[in-house]
């Protein structure tokens, strides 16, 4: 497949590759004689004062009568702790703009990039005039911009009230990665090269106390300040509120790579953490590639995401918790051959284990539990026996999460089953199993094909989870030794994929028969088809012209 120019003037293909094993193959149309390595960089610890006169392309801003600007060490811009950091969040009134640098340059940070101040109480936030998205500072990343961080201690935060406008294109995505990536020294599946991204919003998280309910449209709260994952002290940030329509900005054709930091046990940075991010935020064409913890995790809020790709995520590619009720449309998840936990892990209530049953009931009655909608998802799970976090699994739905999942493909069929617990679907918690029986937890018009189809308890009426799935989906228990889901010859038991593409409905076979699924408001099941490949031209790791290694299951095609 021929790819379009990945990044026009400042070619991402060249920036993220170097001789001897960088992430991205060089696009010959954008090759440059410029040395793209970061090198020793003697300017690493200075950034104030404007750098070169007249030809410094680095970002700059003015605050309290002083000008701050990155140092230009061609082709890169370098920003020291006097420009921005955990101890110095960006709080100026003007937009902070990072542009697409010429000659394959990247914006390199010696510390974290924090936009807006984090506030942990109502009084301080009110004094600062922060009440909603847009009241705080604004970050703009132009199409083709590349940001790079040096260590797992460094991360990227958009605080409540502040906004990010990262508006890439299919030809020029915005990329946030590590310096090892732009130097070409990182392996394709290496993680923990930098921390990760956090967006904090004013949306609803059921870790806070509320009056009213979603049903009555009268939820209210005060002093809702949940500590986000990340460092304590100057690095501690907060999220939460009662505005599920909050606006944190735009992510469009946006990619994060090689992330993850274990700050402390249970405090692990993800690819992107959407912390109570509201539906006013626009997220389209998003990729997370090679991350230590989760790919994208939603802690409450209602932000919608369309066209998401998660590749080589070591924990959960999609993680849902604390009352998230947004929609994910068109998504592709491909685990590593030897690592990865769940395609979806989803919880309904934060701190669920701390509640008694009679305390959970009013949370559910107020519809404060997670109620996500997922349409057209493909999960290619490698059923590993051991991984960084756990064995390879499909979907785990627990702790009173009432999702609706439609038009999706979930399979482990590319590989032999290796672990004792490589299930496709696990339903648990009394509330969730009751919701499945009542029709408030929906999985329909999907294809589920694994050696171990289900796990978890039975529904209250005695029906099994497998029977629940079989009622509304095409379900197949595949051979434990593996069963090629791409087979195109006659008399096959299973044919649902062509690589990572969904086959046309008329060509799909499950249990030796035509697949009996009728997608809801869609022409196909799964995340992407060859006839409408929305992953082409901007994603990394999928297509031969833009990756460091083949997909592990391609030999099975």
C-alpha positions in Angstrom: 0.0 0.0 0.0 1.4 3.4 -1.0 1.3 6.0 1.8 0.9 9.7 1.3 3.6 12.0 2.5 3.6 11.5 6.3 4.7 14.9 7.3 5.2 17.5 4.5 8.0 19.9 5.2 9.3 18.6 8.5 9.0 14.9 7.7 8.0 12.8 10.6 9.5 9.9 8.7 13.0 11.5 8.9 12.7 13.0 12.4 11.7 9.8 14.0 14.4 7.7 12.2 18.1 7.5 12.2 20.5 5.1 10.7 20.5 1.8 12.6 17.0 1.3 13.9 14.8 4.3 14.5 11.1 4.0 14.6 10.1 5.3 11.2 11.5 4.6 7.7 12.7 7.7 5.9 10.4 9.0 3.2 12.7 9.6 0.3 10.8 12.7 -0.8 11.7 14.4 2.5 15.3 13.3 3.1 17.6 16.0 4.3 21.4 16.2 4.7 20.8 17.7 8.1 22.0 15.7 11.1 18.8 14.9 13.0 20.4 13.6 16.1 20.0 15.7 19.3 23.7 15.3 20.2 25.3 16.7 23.3 23.5 20.0 22.9 25.4 22.5 25.0 22.3 24.7 25.2 20.2 22.2 27.1 19.9 24.2 30.3 19.2 27.6 28.8 16.2 29.0 27.1 15.4 32.5 28.3 16.2 35.7 26.4 15.1 35.0 22.9 18.0 32.9 21.5 19.2 34.0 18.0 18.2 37.4 16.8 15.9 37.4 13.9 16.1 33.7 13.0 15.1 31.8 16.1 12.0 29.7 15.2 11.5 28.4 18.8 8.4 29.1 20.8 8.4 32.3 22.9 6.1 34.2 25.3 6.1 37.3 27.4 5.2 37.3 31.1 5.7 40.1 33.7 7.8 42.1 31.2 10.2 39.3 30.5 10.5 37.3 27.2 11.1 33.6 27.4 12.1 31.6 24.3 13.6 28.2 23.5 17.2 27.9 22.3 17.7 27.0 18.7 20.2 24.2 18.1 19.4 23.5 14.5 17.3 21.7 13.6 15.7 21.4 17.1 14.4 23.9 19.7 15.4 23.2 23.3 13.4 24.5 26.3 15.0 24.6 29.8 13.3 24.8 33.2 13.2 28.6 33.0 10.8 28.3 30.1 8.4 25.7 31.5 8.4 22.8 34.0 6.7 21.2 36.9 7.7 24.1 39.1 6.9 26.6 36.4 3.6 25.8 34.6 2.7 28.0 31.7 0.2 30.5 32.9 0.5 33.5 30.5 -2.5 35.0 28.8 -1.3 34.7 25.2 -1.4 31.4 23.3 1.7 29.3 23.6 2.4 28.2 20.0 4.8 25.4 18.9 5.2 25.2 15.1 6.4 22.7 12.5 10.1 23.2 12.5 12.1 23.1 9.2 14.8 20.5 8.5 13.0 17.9 10.6 13.3 19.7 13.9 11.6 18.8 17.2 10.8 20.8 20.3 12.7 19.2 23.1 11.9 19.7 26.8 14.3 19.4 29.7 11.4 19.1 32.1 7.6 18.5 32.0 5.3 20.6 30.0 2.4 21.8 32.2 -0.2 24.1 30.7 -2.1 26.0 33.4 -1.9 25.8 37.2 -3.3 22.9 39.1 -5.7 23.9 41.9 -6.7 21.6 44.8 -9.5 23.6 46.4 -12.4 25.9 45.3 -11.0 29.0 46.9 -7.7 29.0 45.0 -9.5 28.2 41.8 -12.1 30.9 42.2 -9.4 33.5 43.0 -7.6 32.6 39.8 -10.8 32.9 37.8 -10.7 29.3 36.6 -14.2 28.0 36.2 -14.4 26.2 32.8 -12.4 25.2 29.7 -10.9 28.3 28.1 -10.5 30.4 31.3 -6.9 29.3 31.7 -3.8 29.3 29.4 -4.0 27.9 25.9 -1.5 25.7 24.0 -1.5 25.4 20.2 0.4 22.7 18.3 0.4 23.3 14.6 0.1 20.5 12.1 3.4 18.6 11.8 4.7 19.7 15.2 6.9 17.2 17.1 7.4 17.5 20.9 10.0 15.3 22.6 10.8 14.6 26.2 14.0 13.2 27.8 13.0 10.9 30.7 10.2 9.1 32.4 10.1 11.9 35.0 8.8 14.3 32.3 5.2 14.4 31.4 2.7 16.6 29.6 -0.3 18.1 31.4 -3.3 20.3 30.3 -4.9 21.5 33.6 -8.5 22.3 34.3 -9.5 25.5 32.6 -6.7 25.4 30.1 -7.0 24.1 26.6 -4.9 22.4 23.9 -5.4 22.8 20.2 -3.4 20.1 18.4 -4.8 20.2 15.0 -2.7 17.9 12.8 -3.7 16.5 9.4 -3.4 13.1 7.7 -0.3 14.3 6.0 1.1 16.2 9.0 0.1 14.6 12.3 1.1 16.1 15.6 3.5 13.7 17.5 4.6 13.7 21.1 7.5 11.2 21.7 10.9 10.7 23.4 14.3 12.1 22.5 15.4 8.5 22.0 12.8 8.2 19.3 14.0 11.2 17.4 17.6 10.1 17.9 16.7 6.7 16.4 17.9 4.7 19.4 14.6 3.4 20.7 13.3 -0.1 19.8 9.8 -0.4 18.3 8.2 -1.8 21.5 10.3 0.1 24.1 8.3 2.0 26.7 9.0 4.3 29.6 11.0 6.7 27.5 9.0 9.6 28.8 6.0 9.9 31.2 2.8 10.4 29.3 0.0 12.9 28.7 -2.7 14.0 31.2 -5.7 16.2 30.4 -7.7 17.3 33.4 -11.3 18.5 33.0 -14.3 19.7 35.0 -16.4 16.7 34.1 -18.1 14.3 36.5 -16.2 11.7 38.4 -18.0 9.5 40.9 -15.1 9.8 43.3 -16.7 13.1 44.2 -20.1 13.5 46.0 -23.0 14.9 44.1 -26.6 16.0 44.6 -29.1 15.3 41.8 -28.8 12.8 39.0 -28.1 12.5 35.3 -31.7 11.4 34.8 -32.9 14.7 36.2 -30.1 16.7 34.6 -29.4 18.4 37.9 -26.0 17.1 39.1 -24.1 19.5 41.3 -20.9 19.2 43.4 -18.4 21.4 45.3 -14.8 20.9 46.4 -14.4 18.2 43.7 -10.6 17.9 43.3 -9.4 14.4 42.6 -5.7 13.9 42.6 -4.5 12.9 39.1 -1.8 10.2 38.7 1.6 11.7 38.6 4.1 13.3 40.9 3.3 14.7 44.3 4.2 18.3 45.3 4.6 20.7 42.4 3.7 17.9 40.0 0.4 17.1 41.6 -2.6 18.0 39.4 -6.4 17.7 40.0 -9.6 17.0 38.0 -13.3 16.8 38.5 -16.4 18.9 38.7 -20.0 18.8 37.5 -19.7 20.0 33.8 -19.6 17.0 31.5 -19.7 19.5 28.6 -16.4 21.1 29.5 -14.1 21.9 26.7 -10.3 21.1 26.9 -9.7 21.8 23.3 -8.9 19.7 20.2 -6.7 16.6 19.4 -6.9 15.9 15.7 -4.4 13.5 14.0 -2.5 13.3 17.2 0.0 10.6 18.3 1.9 9.7 21.5 4.7 7.2 21.5 6.9 5.2 24.0 5.3 6.5 27.2 4.9 5.2 30.7 6.3 5.8 34.1 5.6 4.0 37.4 5.6 6.9 39.8 4.7 4.5 42.7 2.7 1.3 43.0 -0.8 2.0 41.5 0.4 5.4 40.2 1.3 4.7 36.6 1.2 7.2 33.8 -0.7 6.1 30.6 -0.4 7.1 27.0 -3.1 9.7 27.6 -5.2 10.0 30.7 -8.6 11.7 30.1 -9.4 12.9 33.6 -13.1 14.0 33.7 -12.7 15.5 30.2 -15.9 16.9 28.9 -17.8 16.4 25.7 -16.9 19.9 24.4 -13.4 18.5 23.7 -12.9 17.1 20.2 -10.7 14.0 19.8 -10.4 12.5 16.4 -7.7 10.3 14.7 -5.7 9.5 17.8 -2.9 6.9 18.2 -1.1 5.6 21.2 2.0 3.5 20.4 4.2 1.4 22.7 3.2 2.4 26.2 4.0 0.9 29.6 0.6 1.2 31.2 -2.8 1.9 29.6 -3.2 3.4 26.1 -6.1 5.7 26.8 -7.8 5.8 30.2 -11.0 7.7 31.0 -11.5 8.7 34.6 -15.1 10.0 34.4 -16.1 12.7 32.0 -17.9 12.4 28.7 -15.4 13.1 26.0 -16.0 11.3 22.7 -13.2 9.7 20.7 -13.4 8.7 17.1 -10.8 6.8 15.0 -8.5 5.5 17.7 -5.5 3.2 17.2 -3.7 1.5 20.1 -0.6 -0.6 19.2 1.7 -2.4 21.6 0.0 -1.2 24.8 1.4 -3.3 27.7 -1.6 -2.9 30.0 -5.2 -2.0 28.9 -5.6 -0.4 25.5 -8.9 1.2 26.5 -9.5 1.7 30.3 -12.7 3.1 31.6 -13.5 4.2 35.2 -15.2 6.6 37.6 -18.4 7.2 35.6 -17.2 7.8 32.0 -20.1 8.1 29.7 -18.7 9.1 26.3 -18.6 7.3 23.0 -15.7 5.6 21.2 -16.4 5.2 17.5 -14.1 3.3 15.1 -11.1 1.9 17.0 -8.3 -0.6 16.3 -6.3 -2.3 19.0 -3.4 -4.6 18.3 -1.5 -6.1 21.2 2.2 -7.1 21.1 2.9 -10.7 20.3 4.2 -11.3 23.9 2.7 -8.5 26.0 -0.6 -6.8 26.7 -3.4 -7.1 29.2 -6.9 -6.2 28.2 -8.2 -4.7 25.1 -10.9 -3.1 27.3 -10.8 -3.0 31.1 -13.8 -1.1 32.4 -15.0 -0.2 35.9 -18.2 1.6 36.8 -17.4 3.2 40.2 -14.1 4.6 41.5 -13.2 3.0 44.9 -15.9 0.4 44.3 -14.4 -2.0 46.8 -14.7 0.6 49.6 -18.6 0.6 49.3 -21.2 -1.6 50.8 -24.0 -2.8 48.5 -26.5 -0.3 49.9 -24.0 2.5 49.1 -23.6 1.5 45.5 -27.3 1.5 44.8 -27.8 5.3 45.0 -24.7 5.8 42.7 -26.3 3.6 40.1 -29.7 5.1 40.6 -28.2 8.6 39.9 -26.6 7.1 36.8 -23.2 8.1 38.1 -21.7 4.8 37.2 -19.7 4.4 33.9 -22.0 4.0 30.9 -19.7 4.1 27.9 -20.7 3.4 24.3 -18.2 1.7 21.9 -19.1 1.2 18.2 -16.9 -0.5 15.6 -13.9 -1.8 17.5 -11.4 -4.4 16.4 -9.4 -6.1 19.1 -6.6 -8.4 18.0 -5.4 -9.9 21.3 -2.3 -12.0 21.7 -3.1 -14.6 24.4 0.2 -14.4 26.2 0.8 -16.4 29.3 2.7 -13.6 31.0 3.2 -10.0 30.3 4.3 -6.8 32.0 1.0 -6.6 33.9 -1.0 -9.8 33.2 -2.0 -12.3 30.6 -3.6 -11.3 27.3 -7.3 -10.8 27.6 -10.3 -9.3 25.7 -12.9 -7.3 27.5 -13.3 -7.1 31.3 -16.5 -5.3 32.4 -16.9 -4.9 36.2 -17.7 -2.8 39.2 -21.1 -1.6 37.9 -20.1 -0.5 34.4 -23.1 -0.6 32.1 -21.5 -0.3 28.6 -23.1 -0.6 25.1 -20.7 -2.4 22.7 -21.8 -2.8 19.1 -20.4 -3.8 15.7 -17.1 -5.1 17.0 -14.6 -7.9 16.5 -12.7 -9.5 19.4 -10.4 -12.4 18.7 -7.4 -14.2 20.0 -7.5 -16.7 17.1 -4.2 -15.7 15.5 -2.2 -17.5 18.2 -2.5 -20.6 20.3 -3.9 -20.1 23.7 -0.9 -19.8 26.1 -2.3 -18.9 29.5 -5.0 -20.3 31.8 -7.0 -17.2 31.7 -7.0 -15.8 28.1 -10.7 -15.1 28.1 -12.5 -13.0 25.5 -15.3 -11.5 27.7 -15.5 -11.4 31.5 -18.6 -9.9 33.2 -18.5 -9.4 36.9 -20.1 -7.5 39.8 -23.7 -8.1 40.9 -24.8 -4.8 39.4 -23.2 -5.5 36.0 -24.7 -9.0 35.7 -28.1 -7.7 36.7 -27.7 -5.0 34.1 -26.9 -7.6 31.4 -30.1 -9.5 32.3 -32.2 -6.3 32.3 -30.8 -5.0 29.0 -28.9 -2.1 30.5 -25.5 -3.7 29.6 -25.5 -4.4 25.9 -23.1 -6.3 23.7 -24.6 -6.9 20.3 -24.0 -7.4 16.6 -20.4 -8.3 17.2 -18.1 -11.2 16.4 -16.3 -12.9 19.3 -13.9 -15.7 18.5 -11.5 -17.1 21.1 -10.6 -20.5 22.6 -11.8 -19.3 26.0 -14.9 -17.3 25.3 -16.1 -16.1 28.7 -15.2 -15.7 32.3 -16.9 -14.4 35.4 -20.2 -15.1 37.1 -23.6 -16.1 35.7 -26.5 -13.8 35.3 -29.0 -13.6 38.2 -31.6 -15.8 36.3 -29.0 -18.5 35.9 -28.1 -17.8 32.3 -24.4 -18.0 31.4 -22.4 -15.1 30.0 -21.8 -17.2 26.9 -25.6 -17.6 26.4 -25.9 -13.8 26.9 -23.4 -13.2 24.2 -24.8 -15.9 21.8 -28.2 -14.2 21.9 -27.1 -11.1 20.0 -23.7 -11.9 18.5 -21.7 -14.3 16.3 -19.7 -16.3 18.9 -17.2 -19.0 18.2 -15.0 -21.1 20.4 -11.8 -21.4 18.3 -9.2 -24.1 18.3 -6.9 -23.8 21.3 -4.0 -24.3 18.9 -5.0 -21.2 16.9 -7.3 -20.8 13.9 -6.4 -18.5 11.1 -9.1 -15.7 11.0 -8.0 -14.6 7.6 -8.6 -17.8 5.7 -10.1 -17.2 2.2 -10.4 -20.8 0.9 -13.7 -22.7 0.9 -14.9 -24.8 3.8 -13.3 -22.7 6.5 -14.6 -22.3 10.1 -13.5 -18.7 10.6 -12.9 -15.8 8.2 -13.4 -12.3 9.7 -10.2 -10.3 9.1 -7.7 -9.5 6.4 -4.7 -8.6 8.5 -6.2 -5.9 10.7 -9.0 -5.0 8.2 -12.5 -6.3 8.6 -13.7 -8.5 5.8 -16.8 -7.4 4.0 -19.9 -8.8 5.7 -20.7 -11.1 2.8 -17.3 -12.8 3.1 -17.3 -13.4 6.8 -17.6 -16.9 8.2 -18.1 -17.9 11.8 -18.4 -21.6 12.9 -18.3 -22.6 9.2 -21.4 -20.5 8.3 -22.0 -17.0 7.1 -21.7 -14.6 10.0 -25.1 -13.7 11.3 -24.6 -10.1 12.4 -26.4 -6.9 11.3 -24.3 -3.9 12.3 -26.2 -1.0 13.9 -25.9 2.3 12.0 -22.9 1.0 10.1 -22.0 -1.0 6.9 -19.5 -3.3 8.6 -18.3 -4.8 11.9 -14.9 -4.0 13.3 -12.8 -0.8 13.3 -11.5 -0.4 9.7 -11.9 -1.9 6.2 -9.5 -2.0 3.3 -12.0 0.0 1.2 -12.0 2.9 3.8 -8.6 2.7 5.5 -8.7 5.7 7.8 -5.4 4.5 9.4 -3.4 5.2 6.2 -0.9 8.0 5.9 -0.6 9.1 9.6 -0.5 6.2 11.9 2.7 4.4 12.9 3.4 0.7 13.1 0.6 -0.7 10.8 1.7 -0.2 7.2 4.9 -1.5 5.6 6.1 2.0 4.6 5.8 3.4 8.1 7.0 1.0 10.8 10.1 -0.6 12.3 8.8 -4.2 12.2 6.1 -6.3 10.6 2.9 -7.0 12.6 3.4 -10.3 14.4 0.4 -12.1 12.9 1.2 -11.3 9.2 2.8 -14.6 8.7 -0.6 -16.2 9.4 -2.2 -14.4 6.5 
